[in-house]
Amino acid sequence: MTTEDVNLAEKYFGPDVRSIKGKTTRTKPTPVTSNITEIPSKLLSIHEYVTISMDGLTVDALTF
């Protein structure tokens, strides 16, 4: 195997994909949009005195 063989292989197969993927930058993600919905005042007045309580909460194996 000579250096000419290596050069021909690089021309034929192109650049190393793993090397290219490791050196490219991440594209900018789309921004998060806020969808705030107004709650009608009549609904708020009906549930004005609701009390929520809990002893513990587990989220993704983390206990709060």
BELLIN-V597468 format. One record per residue. N is the residue number from 1. SS is DSSP state (A for helix, B for strand, O for the rest). OMEGA is omega in degrees with one decimal (none if undefined). Layout:
n-><N N>
ss-><SS SS>
omega-><OMEGA OMEGA>
//
This chain:
n-><1 2 3 4 5 6 7 8 9 10 11 12 13 14 15 16 17 18 19 20 21 22 23 24 25 26 27 28 29 30 31 32 33 34 35 36 37 38 39 40 41 42 43 44 45 46 47 48 49 50 51 52 53 54 55 56 57 58 59 60 61 62 63 64>
ss-><O O A A A A A A A A A A A O O O A A A A A A A O O O O O O O O O O O O O O O O O A A A A A A O O O O O O O O O O O B B O O B B O>
omega-><-178.3 177.7 176.5 176.8 179.0 178.9 177.9 179.2 178.0 177.4 -176.2 -174.7 -178.9 -177.6 179.4 -176.2 -179.7 178.8 -179.9 -178.5 179.8 -175.2 -179.9 179.7 -179.8 177.1 -178.3 -180.0 177.3 -178.3 178.5 177.4 -179.0 178.1 -179.2 178.9 178.1 177.8 -179.2 -177.0 178.1 178.1 177.0 -179.1 178.6 -175.8 -176.0 -173.7 177.7 178.8 178.8 177.1 178.3 178.9 -178.0 -178.0 178.3 177.7 -179.1 178.1 174.0 -178.4 178.8 none>
//
